[in-house]
């Protein structure tokens, strides 16, 4: 999938990853992957990107809120055919593999 690396790079800037243990990273990646899932579902339902961001922010923990616009924006850059693939799994793989 295109731009996954770019999204991970942006997330590393938006979410502090310094001094993060592997367990903390796995928990953060899992939580962020849920945001990805919600964004994919909203995109498949043809909701606007702005509406998706607003809806997801309403239910997202404050510590993850800065990553919502980046993650939702990433999902909305994907081709609709890419949404049928395992976007969450690809994100999790890349996120967990990131080494600061």
Secondary structure, DSSP 8 states (H G I E B T S, - for coil): -TTHHHHHHHHHHHS--TT--HHHHHHHHHHHHHHHHHHHHHHHTT--HHHHHHHHHHTS-TTTHHHHHHHHHHHHHS-GGGGGS-HHHHHHHHHHH---
